[in-house]
Amino acid sequence: MYSIMIIGDNMDDVAKRIEELTELLNKANIDYYKYDNPTITDQEYDKYLRELTVLEEKYPDLKKDNSPNARVGGAVIDEFKKVVHEKPMLSLSNVFNESEIIQFDERIRKEVSNPKYVCELKIDGLSVSLLYQEGKLVRAATRGDGVVGEDITHNVKTVKDVPLTIKKTIDIEVRGEIYMSKASFEELNRIRKEDKVTLFANPRNAAAGSVRQLDSKVAASRKLSCFIYHLPNPEDYGIKTQEEALNFMSDLGFVTNPNNTLVNDVSELISFVENWTKKRDELPYEIDGVVIKLNSLEGWEKLGNTVKYPRWATAYKFPAKEVITKLTDIKFTVGRTGQITPNAVLEPVLLAGSTVTRATLHNENYVRDLGLKIGDYVTIIKAGDVIPAVIGVKEERRTGKEKDFEMITNCPVCGSKLVTSESGIDHYCSNKSCPARDIEGLIHFASRDAMDIEGLGERIIEDFYNLGFIKTIPDIFNLKRHREDLIELEGFGDKSVNNLLDSIEKVKGNSLEKVLFALGIRHVGKKTAKLLAKYYKTIDNLINAGEEELTNINDVGEIIAKSVKEYFSNPDNLRLIKSLKDLGVNLNYLSGSTDDKLAGRTYVLTGTLENYTRDELTKILEDLGAKVTSSVTKKTTGVIVGDKPGSKYDKAIKLGIEVIKEENVEKLIKW
């Protein structure tokens, strides 16, 4: 048993000893996890931790906020609370070869002269946002969908290389990746095997499962780690480059990856990628690529972001790992546009951490170019380490029992004759009322990114279609006619049916862009739908627009213009639009004209607001056309301040930016 230092009951001596032990143990953690340089033995660490634990149990009021014992777990929550990120956590675009890296560099050079890049290893883990107030960790959240994540603070506090307090008493948010080392993963699976529990497929899944435990003791036992790589508002700290941001975060006590490197040009960039493609397996943790970021933060602002990705960064994905399995059949599916896709049915095989049983074969030409036969052994990869794809045939393993591939001539669902696209590559079902097309179209219409009808998921739509309740889009809004029948269905009841019908009524008030995207017009994604809705304001204006006029709109090319014009030239589609009008579905852009009165303005919120939550006021301002950011810059229109506004208020005063007190917000949004 370890000997414990005996000290008297003098509170000053006790407090001093607790502080000494806390600092000693925290420094040991930093030396071990951040610098990979242990300065005390495991036995010494355990001895000091035991002494600290005894003192904290006897004198709980003297326990420090950054005590190592705050990491052992013990907090149990009922559910994960939602967190709205002040700045969206964007994902990255991908490049897969040298040519695409060069194209990325060429796009950057059109806007930024002589760009330099920071190359960072792409850690295969779970993205996390860490929020500190006055230097103390107050919240940790998952990325979620990029806008809304989940609060995982109770689990992240158990990660030993996430500092509970940092070296400056400042407010700051940093972002990084929680991961599990290969050694920890192997040890975890060894224990699970002994306990006869299902093994984790890979370290990433293990890490993700660990941070989503309701009991933090489970997360604490998993030995997770964290690298920090992003500072969302570097301008608040006078930082001008990504390299400076990484150094700044490291100086505060965060663990940044030691292999991050600044390169001077694209040739050095490619050399870095080639080097780590070869050396990736030597690391004690998994990586799946290299993140490439423009170093200049001024360049970040100039290049901006798309709806999904920053233009100033991309991720090179390592060549996917390959496996061999048997092709047992080829099945055909029908998409919402009627396109026929052959799909490989495979003997189950584990690939890059997940079991694969199917893979797309794209089209007839793809199958014939590969020379596939049913019964072949085939090579499978995950394109981009995500989507299973068949890339080759092991002809030497053929037995003569294989069957030749035959392209179907009729729709596998409705039996209608297939037609070939203008390119001669793709096949389509000629029946515009094909049930498969209908179901896929209905699923898309109700989906989250489209009309977002809560409670009307894929399985329910398929069931309602087969029962005859929903055959067309207007049928969704007439579902209330079947209320009594729905209540009788298994799994439904009065409350759930009422909730579904309320959700359907609610989405009638969606803005035009949601409807445009939901209609499934070919080539019209979310961004284009918003662009068209904002430009034309009403569905009728868009219907009457000419193809040439559409082409002249920024970001709307000939392909999109032609597709939009063809859609609204179809009498069936015009009848659908009329039905939606008759049903009371809004077909106007809701943020137009007077509702855009704050367009072109940028606001920052700081301090504690009395009459609004930050999310509520952010939505109000954005609905009025304003942009709400988390950083004060020269381009900021005004800073809205509540109680205890902090550094953002000080920066606004320094830059001469208008400061708006909360009591004056009503004047701003109602003038």
C-alpha positions as CSV (number, residue, x, y, z in Angstrom):
1,M,0.0,0.0,0.0
2,Y,1.3,3.4,-0.8
3,S,2.5,5.7,2.0
4,I,0.5,8.9,2.2
5,M,2.1,12.2,3.3
6,I,0.7,13.1,6.7
7,I,0.0,16.8,7.2
8,G,-1.7,18.6,10.0
9,D,-5.2,20.1,9.9
10,N,-3.8,23.5,9.2
11,M,-6.1,24.5,6.3
12,D,-3.4,26.6,4.6
13,D,-1.0,23.6,4.6
14,V,-3.8,21.4,3.2
15,A,-4.7,23.8,0.5
16,K,-1.1,24.3,-0.4
17,R,-0.5,20.5,-0.7
18,I,-3.6,20.0,-2.8
19,E,-2.5,22.7,-5.1
20,E,1.0,21.2,-5.3
21,L,-0.3,17.7,-6.1
22,T,-2.8,19.0,-8.6
23,E,-0.1,20.9,-10.5
24,L,2.4,18.0,-10.3
25,L,-0.2,15.5,-11.7
26,N,-1.4,17.8,-14.4
27,K,2.1,18.5,-15.5
28,A,2.8,14.7,-15.6
29,N,-0.3,14.3,-17.8
30,I,0.9,17.0,-20.2
31,D,4.4,15.5,-20.3
32,Y,3.0,12.1,-21.0
33,Y,0.1,12.8,-23.4
34,K,1.3,16.0,-25.2
35,Y,5.1,15.6,-25.3
36,D,5.3,11.7,-25.1
37,N,7.9,12.3,-22.4
38,P,6.9,10.8,-19.0
39,T,8.7,12.6,-16.2
40,I,7.5,10.4,-13.3
41,T,6.9,6.7,-13.1
42,D,3.5,5.1,-13.1
43,Q,4.0,4.1,-9.5
44,E,4.8,7.7,-8.5
45,Y,1.8,8.9,-10.4
46,D,-0.5,6.5,-8.6
47,K,1.0,7.4,-5.2
48,Y,0.5,11.1,-5.7
49,L,-3.0,10.6,-7.1
50,R,-3.9,8.5,-4.1
51,E,-2.7,11.2,-1.7
52,L,-4.6,13.8,-3.6
53,T,-7.8,11.7,-3.5
54,V,-7.6,11.2,0.3
55,L,-7.2,15.0,0.8
56,E,-10.0,15.9,-1.5
57,E,-12.3,13.4,0.1
58,K,-11.5,14.9,3.5
59,Y,-11.5,18.5,2.4
60,P,-14.0,18.7,-0.6
61,D,-14.2,22.5,-0.5
62,L,-10.5,22.7,-1.3
63,K,-10.7,20.5,-4.4
64,K,-9.4,22.4,-7.5
65,D,-11.5,22.8,-10.7
66,N,-8.7,21.2,-12.7
67,S,-8.2,18.3,-10.3
68,P,-7.1,15.1,-12.1
69,N,-9.9,13.4,-10.2
70,A,-12.4,15.3,-12.4
71,R,-11.3,12.9,-15.2
72,V,-12.2,9.6,-13.6
73,G,-15.8,9.8,-14.6
74,G,-18.9,9.3,-12.5
75,A,-21.4,11.8,-14.0
76,V,-24.4,10.0,-15.5
77,I,-26.9,11.9,-17.7
78,D,-30.4,11.0,-18.9
79,E,-29.9,12.1,-22.5
80,F,-27.7,14.2,-24.7
81,K,-28.7,17.9,-25.0
82,K,-28.6,19.6,-28.3
83,V,-26.0,22.3,-28.9
84,V,-26.1,24.9,-31.7
85,H,-22.6,25.8,-32.9
86,E,-22.0,29.6,-33.1
87,K,-20.0,28.9,-36.2
88,P,-21.0,25.9,-38.3
89,M,-18.5,22.9,-38.2
90,L,-18.1,22.5,-41.9
91,S,-16.9,19.3,-43.4
92,L,-14.1,19.2,-46.1
93,S,-14.1,18.5,-49.8
94,N,-11.9,15.6,-50.9
95,V,-9.2,15.0,-53.4
96,F,-7.9,11.6,-54.3
97,N,-4.8,12.0,-56.4
98,E,-1.9,14.3,-57.4
99,S,-3.8,15.8,-60.3
100,E,-6.7,16.9,-58.0
101,I,-4.2,18.3,-55.5
102,I,-2.7,20.4,-58.3
103,Q,-6.2,21.5,-59.4
104,F,-6.9,22.6,-55.8
105,D,-3.7,24.6,-55.7
106,E,-4.6,26.3,-59.1
107,R,-8.0,27.3,-57.7
108,I,-6.3,28.9,-54.7
109,R,-3.7,30.7,-56.8
110,K,-6.5,32.5,-58.8
111,E,-7.3,34.4,-55.6
112,V,-4.1,34.2,-53.5
113,S,-0.6,34.9,-54.7
114,N,2.2,32.5,-53.7
115,P,0.1,30.5,-51.3
116,K,1.6,28.4,-48.5
117,Y,-0.2,25.5,-46.9
118,V,-0.3,23.8,-43.6
119,C,-0.5,20.0,-43.9
120,E,-2.1,18.1,-41.1
121,L,-2.6,14.4,-40.6
122,K,-6.3,13.6,-40.9
123,I,-7.1,11.8,-37.7
124,D,-9.6,9.0,-38.0
125,G,-11.8,9.9,-35.0
126,L,-14.8,12.0,-33.9
127,S,-14.9,15.8,-34.4
128,V,-15.3,17.8,-31.2
129,S,-15.8,21.5,-30.2
130,L,-14.4,22.6,-26.9
131,L,-15.7,25.9,-25.3
132,Y,-13.8,27.6,-22.5
133,Q,-15.0,30.6,-20.4
134,E,-12.4,32.5,-18.4
135,G,-10.0,29.7,-19.1
136,K,-12.2,26.8,-17.9
137,L,-13.8,24.1,-19.9
138,V,-17.5,24.6,-19.9
139,R,-18.8,22.6,-22.8
140,A,-17.8,19.9,-25.3
141,A,-20.0,19.1,-28.3
142,T,-20.0,16.7,-31.2
143,R,-20.1,18.1,-34.8
144,G,-23.6,16.6,-35.4
145,D,-24.9,17.9,-38.7
146,G,-22.5,20.8,-38.6
147,V,-25.0,23.3,-37.2
148,V,-26.5,21.3,-34.2
149,G,-24.4,18.8,-32.2
150,E,-24.7,17.0,-28.9
151,D,-23.3,18.0,-25.5
152,I,-20.7,15.4,-24.4
153,T,-19.0,17.5,-21.8
154,H,-19.3,14.8,-19.0
155,N,-17.3,12.3,-21.2
156,V,-14.8,14.7,-22.7
157,K,-13.7,15.8,-19.2
158,T,-12.4,12.2,-18.8
159,V,-10.0,12.6,-21.8
160,K,-6.6,13.2,-20.1
161,D,-5.1,15.4,-22.9
162,V,-8.1,17.8,-23.0
163,P,-7.2,20.5,-20.5
164,L,-9.8,21.3,-17.9
165,T,-8.2,24.8,-17.6
166,I,-5.9,26.6,-20.0
167,K,-3.0,28.9,-19.4
168,K,-4.9,32.1,-20.0
169,T,-8.2,33.2,-18.4
170,I,-9.9,33.9,-21.7
171,D,-13.0,32.8,-23.6
172,I,-12.2,30.6,-26.5
173,E,-13.5,27.8,-28.7
174,V,-11.2,25.2,-30.2
175,R,-12.0,22.2,-32.4
176,G,-10.3,18.9,-32.9
177,E,-10.6,15.2,-33.1
178,I,-11.2,12.7,-30.3
179,Y,-9.6,9.3,-31.2
180,M,-8.5,6.0,-29.7
181,S,-5.0,4.8,-30.1
182,K,-4.3,1.5,-31.7
183,A,-3.0,0.1,-28.3
184,S,-6.1,1.3,-26.4
185,F,-8.3,-0.2,-29.1
186,E,-6.6,-3.6,-29.0
187,E,-6.8,-3.6,-25.2
188,L,-10.5,-2.7,-25.3
189,N,-11.3,-5.5,-27.8
190,R,-9.3,-8.0,-25.8
191,I,-11.4,-7.2,-22.7
192,R,-14.6,-7.3,-24.7
193,K,-13.6,-10.7,-26.2
194,E,-13.0,-12.1,-22.7
195,D,-16.4,-10.8,-21.7
196,K,-18.0,-12.3,-24.8
197,V,-19.2,-8.9,-26.0
198,T,-19.3,-7.8,-29.6
199,L,-16.0,-6.4,-30.7
200,F,-15.6,-2.9,-32.1
201,A,-14.8,-2.9,-35.8
202,N,-12.2,-0.1,-35.7
203,P,-10.8,2.6,-33.4
204,R,-13.0,5.3,-34.8
205,N,-16.2,3.4,-34.0
206,A,-14.8,2.6,-30.6
207,A,-14.1,6.3,-29.9
208,A,-17.5,7.4,-31.2
209,G,-19.2,4.9,-29.1
210,S,-17.2,5.9,-26.0
211,V,-18.0,9.6,-26.1
212,R,-21.7,8.8,-26.5
213,Q,-22.0,6.9,-23.3
214,L,-24.5,8.3,-20.7
215,D,-22.2,7.1,-17.9
216,S,-18.9,8.9,-18.0
217,K,-17.1,6.1,-16.1
218,V,-17.4,4.1,-19.3
219,A,-15.7,6.8,-21.4
220,A,-13.0,7.2,-18.7
221,S,-12.1,3.5,-19.0
222,R,-11.6,3.7,-22.7
223,K,-8.4,5.8,-22.7
224,L,-9.4,8.3,-25.3
225,S,-7.1,11.0,-26.7
226,C,-7.6,14.3,-28.5
227,F,-5.7,16.4,-31.1
228,I,-6.7,20.1,-31.5
229,Y,-6.4,21.6,-35.0
230,H,-8.8,24.5,-35.5
231,L,-9.5,27.9,-34.0
232,P,-12.9,29.2,-35.3
233,N,-12.2,32.9,-34.5
234,P,-8.4,33.5,-34.8
235,E,-8.9,37.2,-35.5
236,D,-10.0,37.7,-31.9
237,Y,-6.5,36.9,-30.8
238,G,-4.6,38.8,-33.5
239,I,-3.7,35.6,-35.3
240,K,-3.0,35.8,-39.1
241,T,-2.1,32.3,-40.1
242,Q,-3.1,28.7,-39.4
243,E,0.5,28.0,-38.3
244,E,0.2,30.8,-35.7
245,A,-3.2,29.4,-34.6
246,L,-1.7,26.0,-34.0
247,N,1.2,27.4,-32.0
248,F,-1.2,29.6,-30.0
249,M,-3.4,26.7,-29.1
250,S,-0.4,24.6,-28.2
251,D,0.9,27.4,-25.9
252,L,-2.5,27.4,-24.1
253,G,-2.0,23.8,-23.3
254,F,-3.8,21.9,-26.0
255,V,-2.3,18.9,-27.8
256,T,-1.7,19.6,-31.4
257,N,-0.3,17.0,-33.8
258,P,3.5,17.1,-33.9
259,N,3.5,16.2,-37.6
260,N,1.8,19.3,-38.8
261,T,4.0,21.0,-41.4
262,L,4.1,24.3,-43.3
263,V,4.9,23.8,-47.0
264,N,5.9,26.5,-49.4
265,D,4.4,25.2,-52.6
266,V,2.4,22.4,-54.2
267,S,5.5,20.2,-54.9
268,E,6.4,20.2,-51.1
269,L,2.7,19.5,-50.4
270,I,2.7,16.4,-52.7
271,S,5.9,15.2,-51.1
272,F,4.3,15.4,-47.6
273,V,1.3,13.5,-48.9
274,E,3.5,10.8,-50.5
275,N,5.6,10.5,-47.3
276,W,2.6,9.9,-45.0
277,T,0.9,7.6,-47.4
278,K,3.8,5.3,-47.0
279,K,4.3,5.9,-43.2
280,R,0.7,5.9,-42.0
281,D,0.9,2.4,-40.5
282,E,3.9,3.4,-38.3
283,L,1.8,5.8,-36.3
284,P,0.3,4.8,-32.9
285,Y,-3.2,6.0,-34.1
286,E,-5.2,5.7,-37.3
287,I,-5.2,8.3,-40.0
288,D,-7.2,8.3,-43.3
289,G,-5.6,11.1,-45.1
290,V,-4.0,14.6,-45.0
291,V,-5.8,17.8,-44.5
292,I,-4.5,20.7,-46.6
293,K,-5.2,24.3,-45.4
294,L,-4.2,27.6,-46.9
295,N,-1.9,29.2,-44.2
296,S,-3.1,32.8,-44.7
297,L,-6.3,33.5,-42.8
298,E,-6.8,36.6,-44.9
299,G,-6.9,34.2,-47.8
300,W,-9.6,32.2,-45.9
301,E,-11.8,35.2,-45.7
302,K,-11.2,36.1,-49.4
303,L,-12.0,32.5,-50.6
304,G,-15.0,31.9,-48.3
305,N,-17.1,28.8,-48.1
306,T,-19.6,26.9,-50.1
307,V,-22.8,25.6,-48.4
308,K,-20.9,22.5,-47.2
309,Y,-17.2,23.2,-47.5
310,P,-14.5,25.8,-47.0
311,R,-12.8,26.8,-50.3
312,W,-9.5,27.3,-48.5
313,A,-9.0,23.7,-47.4
314,T,-9.4,20.2,-48.6
315,A,-8.7,16.6,-47.5
316,Y,-6.5,14.2,-49.5
317,K,-7.9,10.7,-48.9
318,F,-5.5,7.8,-48.9
319,P,-6.0,5.1,-51.5
320,A,-8.7,2.7,-50.1
321,K,-7.9,-0.7,-48.9
322,E,-9.0,-3.6,-51.0
323,V,-10.7,-6.9,-50.2
324,I,-11.8,-9.9,-52.4
325,T,-15.3,-11.4,-52.1
326,K,-17.8,-13.3,-54.3
327,L,-20.4,-11.7,-56.5
328,T,-23.5,-13.8,-55.9
329,D,-26.0,-11.8,-58.0
330,I,-26.7,-8.5,-59.7
331,K,-29.9,-6.7,-58.7
332,F,-31.4,-3.6,-60.4
333,T,-32.9,-0.6,-58.5
334,V,-35.0,2.4,-59.7
335,G,-34.1,5.9,-58.5
336,R,-36.5,8.8,-58.1
337,T,-35.5,10.1,-61.6
338,G,-36.3,6.6,-63.0
339,Q,-32.6,5.8,-63.5
340,I,-31.8,2.0,-63.5
341,T,-28.8,1.0,-61.4
342,P,-27.2,-2.4,-61.4
343,N,-26.0,-3.4,-57.9
344,A,-23.6,-6.1,-56.9
345,V,-24.9,-8.6,-54.3
346,L,-21.8,-9.8,-52.4
347,E,-20.9,-12.5,-49.9
348,P,-20.5,-10.4,-46.7
349,V,-17.0,-9.1,-46.2
350,L,-15.4,-6.7,-43.7
351,L,-13.9,-3.7,-45.5
352,A,-12.3,-0.7,-43.7
353,G,-14.3,-1.4,-40.5
354,S,-17.7,-2.3,-41.8
355,T,-19.4,-5.3,-43.3
356,V,-20.2,-4.9,-47.0
357,T,-22.9,-6.9,-48.7
358,R,-23.7,-4.7,-51.7
359,A,-21.9,-2.3,-54.0
360,T,-23.1,-0.1,-56.9
361,L,-22.1,-1.0,-60.4
362,H,-23.2,2.3,-61.8
363,N,-24.5,1.3,-65.3
364,E,-24.4,-1.3,-68.0
365,N,-21.2,0.0,-69.5
366,Y,-19.4,-0.2,-66.2
367,V,-20.4,-3.9,-65.8
368,R,-19.3,-4.8,-69.3
369,D,-16.0,-2.9,-69.1
370,L,-15.1,-4.9,-66.0
371,G,-16.3,-8.1,-67.7
372,L,-18.3,-9.2,-64.7
373,K,-20.1,-12.5,-64.4
374,I,-22.3,-13.7,-61.6
375,G,-20.3,-16.0,-59.4
376,D,-17.0,-14.1,-60.0
377,Y,-14.6,-13.3,-57.2
378,V,-14.2,-9.5,-57.3
379,T,-12.0,-6.8,-55.8
380,I,-13.9,-4.3,-53.6
381,I,-12.6,-0.9,-52.3
382,K,-14.3,1.9,-50.5
383,A,-14.1,4.9,-52.8
384,G,-13.1,7.8,-50.6
385,D,-13.0,5.2,-47.7
386,V,-16.8,5.5,-47.7
387,I,-18.7,4.0,-50.7
388,P,-18.1,0.3,-51.6
389,A,-17.2,-0.1,-55.3
390,V,-16.3,-3.1,-57.4
391,I,-13.0,-2.4,-59.3
392,G,-11.8,-5.7,-60.7
393,V,-12.4,-9.4,-61.5
394,K,-10.3,-12.3,-60.5
395,E,-10.7,-14.2,-63.8
396,E,-8.1,-16.8,-62.7
397,R,-10.5,-18.0,-60.0
398,R,-13.3,-18.8,-62.4
399,T,-14.6,-22.4,-62.4
400,G,-16.8,-22.3,-65.5
401,K,-20.0,-22.2,-63.5
402,E,-20.3,-18.4,-63.6
403,K,-23.3,-16.8,-65.4
404,D,-23.0,-14.0,-68.0
405,F,-24.4,-10.6,-67.2
406,E,-27.6,-9.6,-69.0
407,M,-28.9,-6.1,-69.0
408,I,-32.7,-5.9,-68.3
409,T,-34.9,-4.3,-70.9
410,N,-37.9,-3.7,-68.7
411,C,-38.3,-1.9,-65.3
412,P,-37.9,-4.4,-62.5
413,V,-40.8,-2.8,-60.6
414,C,-43.5,-1.8,-63.0
415,G,-42.4,-3.8,-66.1
416,S,-42.3,-0.7,-68.4
417,K,-39.9,-0.6,-71.3
418,L,-36.6,1.0,-70.5
419,V,-35.3,4.0,-72.5
420,T,-31.7,5.0,-73.0
421,S,-30.3,8.5,-72.1
422,E,-28.9,10.8,-74.8
423,S,-25.4,9.8,-73.9
424,G,-26.3,6.1,-74.4
425,I,-24.9,5.2,-71.0
426,D,-27.8,5.3,-68.6
427,H,-31.2,3.5,-68.8
428,Y,-34.4,4.9,-67.4
429,C,-37.9,3.5,-66.7
430,S,-40.2,5.2,-69.2
431,N,-43.2,5.1,-66.8
432,K,-43.3,8.4,-65.0
433,S,-45.8,6.8,-62.6
434,C,-43.6,3.8,-61.7
435,P,-44.1,2.9,-58.1
436,A,-40.4,2.8,-57.4
437,R,-39.9,6.4,-58.8
438,D,-43.0,7.5,-56.9
439,I,-41.7,6.1,-53.6
440,E,-38.2,7.5,-54.0
441,G,-39.7,10.9,-55.0
442,L,-42.0,10.9,-51.9
443,I,-39.1,9.9,-49.6
444,H,-37.0,12.8,-51.0
445,F,-40.0,15.3,-50.7
446,A,-40.5,14.5,-47.0
447,S,-36.8,14.3,-46.1
448,R,-35.0,16.5,-43.7
449,D,-33.2,18.6,-46.3
450,A,-36.4,19.0,-48.3
451,M,-39.8,19.7,-46.6
452,D,-38.6,18.1,-43.4
453,I,-41.8,16.3,-42.4
454,E,-41.1,14.9,-38.9
455,G,-42.4,11.4,-38.5
456,L,-42.7,10.6,-42.2
457,G,-39.6,8.5,-42.8
458,E,-38.7,6.0,-45.5
459,R,-40.3,3.0,-44.0
460,I,-43.6,4.8,-43.2
461,I,-43.8,6.2,-46.7
462,E,-43.3,2.8,-48.2
463,D,-46.0,1.3,-45.9
464,F,-48.4,4.2,-46.6
465,Y,-47.7,3.8,-50.4
466,N,-48.4,0.1,-50.3
467,L,-51.6,0.7,-48.3
468,G,-52.8,3.3,-50.8
469,F,-52.8,6.3,-48.5
470,I,-50.0,8.1,-50.3
471,K,-49.4,7.7,-54.0
472,T,-48.5,11.3,-55.0
473,I,-47.1,14.4,-53.3
474,P,-50.6,16.0,-52.8
475,D,-51.7,12.8,-51.1
476,I,-49.3,13.7,-48.3
477,F,-51.3,16.9,-47.5
478,N,-54.5,14.9,-47.8
479,L,-53.4,12.3,-45.4
480,K,-55.7,13.7,-42.7
481,R,-58.6,12.1,-44.7
482,H,-57.3,8.7,-43.6
483,R,-56.8,9.7,-39.9
484,E,-59.1,7.0,-38.5
485,D,-57.5,4.3,-40.7
486,L,-54.0,5.4,-39.6
487,I,-54.9,5.1,-35.9
488,E,-55.8,1.4,-36.4
489,L,-52.3,0.6,-37.8
490,E,-49.8,-1.3,-35.7
491,G,-47.4,1.1,-34.1
492,F,-49.6,4.1,-34.5
493,G,-52.1,5.6,-32.1
494,D,-54.1,8.8,-31.6
495,K,-51.1,10.9,-30.4
496,S,-48.6,9.7,-33.0
497,V,-51.1,10.2,-35.9
498,N,-51.9,13.7,-34.6
499,N,-48.2,14.6,-34.3
500,L,-47.7,13.4,-37.9
501,L,-50.6,15.4,-39.3
502,D,-49.5,18.5,-37.4
503,S,-46.0,18.1,-38.9
504,I,-47.6,18.0,-42.4
505,E,-49.7,21.1,-41.7
506,K,-46.6,22.9,-40.4
507,V,-44.5,22.4,-43.5
508,K,-47.1,24.1,-45.6
509,G,-45.5,27.3,-44.4
510,N,-42.0,26.5,-45.6
511,S,-40.3,29.0,-47.8
512,L,-40.2,28.5,-51.6
513,E,-36.6,27.1,-51.6
514,K,-37.6,24.1,-49.5
515,V,-40.4,23.2,-51.9
516,L,-38.1,23.7,-55.0
517,F,-35.6,21.3,-53.6
518,A,-38.3,18.8,-52.5
519,L,-39.8,18.6,-56.0
520,G,-36.7,16.8,-57.1
521,I,-36.0,18.9,-60.2
522,R,-32.9,17.4,-61.8
523,H,-29.6,19.2,-61.0
524,V,-31.4,21.5,-58.5
525,G,-29.7,21.0,-55.1
526,K,-30.3,23.0,-51.9
527,K,-28.0,25.8,-52.8
528,T,-29.5,26.3,-56.3
529,A,-33.1,26.1,-54.9
530,K,-32.3,28.9,-52.5
531,L,-30.7,30.9,-55.2
532,L,-33.7,30.6,-57.5
533,A,-36.2,31.2,-54.8
534,K,-34.5,34.4,-53.7
535,Y,-34.1,35.6,-57.2
536,Y,-37.6,35.0,-58.5
537,K,-39.6,35.3,-55.1
538,T,-42.6,33.3,-56.4
539,I,-43.1,30.0,-58.1
540,D,-45.0,31.7,-60.9
541,N,-42.1,34.0,-61.7
542,L,-39.8,31.0,-61.9
543,I,-42.3,29.1,-64.1
544,N,-42.4,32.0,-66.6
545,A,-38.6,32.5,-66.7
546,G,-36.9,31.8,-70.0
547,E,-33.9,29.4,-70.3
548,E,-31.6,32.2,-71.4
549,E,-32.7,34.4,-68.5
550,L,-32.0,31.5,-66.1
551,T,-28.5,30.9,-67.6
552,N,-27.6,34.5,-66.9
553,I,-28.0,34.1,-63.1
554,N,-24.7,33.6,-61.3
555,D,-24.1,29.9,-60.5
556,V,-26.9,28.7,-62.8
557,G,-25.4,27.2,-65.9
558,E,-27.0,25.8,-69.1
559,I,-27.5,22.4,-67.7
560,I,-29.5,23.6,-64.7
561,A,-31.4,26.2,-66.7
562,K,-32.4,23.5,-69.3
563,S,-33.5,21.1,-66.5
564,V,-35.6,23.8,-64.7
565,K,-37.3,24.9,-68.0
566,E,-38.0,21.3,-69.0
567,Y,-39.6,20.6,-65.5
568,F,-42.0,23.5,-65.7
569,S,-42.8,22.8,-69.3
570,N,-44.3,19.5,-68.3
571,P,-48.1,19.7,-67.9
572,D,-48.1,17.1,-65.2
573,N,-45.7,19.1,-63.1
574,L,-47.7,22.3,-63.6
575,R,-50.8,20.4,-62.4
576,L,-48.8,19.3,-59.3
577,I,-47.9,23.0,-58.6
578,K,-51.6,24.0,-58.9
579,S,-52.5,21.2,-56.5
580,L,-50.0,22.4,-54.0
581,K,-51.4,25.9,-54.2
582,D,-54.9,24.6,-53.8
583,L,-53.8,22.7,-50.7
584,G,-52.4,25.9,-49.1
585,V,-48.7,25.1,-49.5
586,N,-46.7,28.3,-49.6
587,L,-44.9,28.9,-52.9
588,N,-43.3,32.2,-52.1
589,Y,-39.9,33.1,-50.9
590,L,-40.3,34.1,-47.2
591,S,-37.2,36.2,-46.7
592,G,-37.7,38.5,-49.6
593,S,-38.5,42.3,-50.0
594,T,-39.2,43.9,-46.6
595,D,-38.0,40.8,-44.8
596,D,-34.5,41.3,-46.2
597,K,-34.1,44.7,-44.6
598,L,-30.9,43.7,-42.8
599,A,-29.3,42.2,-45.9
600,G,-25.6,42.9,-46.2
601,R,-25.2,43.5,-42.5
602,T,-23.1,41.4,-40.1
603,Y,-23.7,41.2,-36.4
604,V,-22.0,39.6,-33.4
605,L,-23.7,38.6,-30.2
606,T,-21.9,38.7,-26.9
607,G,-22.8,38.5,-23.2
608,T,-25.9,37.1,-21.5
609,L,-29.2,38.2,-23.1
610,E,-32.3,38.5,-20.9
611,N,-35.1,38.5,-23.5
612,Y,-33.7,36.0,-26.1
613,T,-31.5,33.0,-26.3
614,R,-28.6,33.4,-28.7
615,D,-30.2,30.9,-31.0
616,E,-33.5,32.8,-31.1
617,L,-32.0,36.1,-31.8
618,T,-29.6,34.6,-34.4
619,K,-32.6,33.1,-36.3
620,I,-34.5,36.5,-36.1
621,L,-31.5,38.4,-37.6
622,E,-30.8,35.8,-40.2
623,D,-34.5,35.7,-41.3
624,L,-34.2,39.4,-41.8
625,G,-31.2,38.9,-44.2
626,A,-28.4,39.6,-41.8
627,K,-25.3,37.4,-41.2
628,V,-24.4,36.5,-37.6
629,T,-20.8,35.6,-36.8
630,S,-18.9,34.8,-33.7
631,S,-15.9,37.1,-34.5
632,V,-15.6,40.9,-34.5
633,T,-13.8,42.2,-37.5
634,K,-13.7,45.5,-39.5
635,K,-16.5,44.2,-41.6
636,T,-18.8,43.7,-38.6
637,T,-21.9,46.1,-38.7
638,G,-22.7,46.0,-35.0
639,V,-22.1,44.1,-31.8
640,I,-25.2,43.2,-29.7
641,V,-24.3,43.1,-26.1
642,G,-25.9,41.6,-23.0
643,D,-24.7,41.3,-19.5
644,K,-20.9,40.7,-19.1
645,P,-20.0,41.1,-22.8
646,G,-16.3,40.4,-22.5
647,S,-13.5,40.7,-25.1
648,K,-15.9,41.1,-28.2
649,Y,-17.3,44.3,-26.7
650,D,-13.7,45.6,-26.1
651,K,-12.7,44.8,-29.6
652,A,-15.9,46.6,-31.0
653,I,-15.0,49.7,-29.1
654,K,-11.4,49.5,-30.3
655,L,-12.5,49.2,-33.9
656,G,-15.2,51.8,-33.7
657,I,-18.0,49.4,-34.4
658,E,-21.5,50.2,-33.3
659,V,-22.5,48.6,-30.0
660,I,-26.1,47.8,-29.6
661,K,-27.5,47.2,-26.1
662,E,-30.2,44.5,-25.8
663,E,-32.9,47.1,-25.0
664,N,-32.3,48.6,-28.4
665,V,-32.6,45.3,-30.3
666,E,-36.4,45.7,-30.8
667,K,-35.7,49.0,-32.7
668,L,-33.2,47.2,-34.9
669,I,-35.5,44.3,-35.9
670,K,-38.7,46.3,-36.2
671,W,-37.7,49.5,-37.9
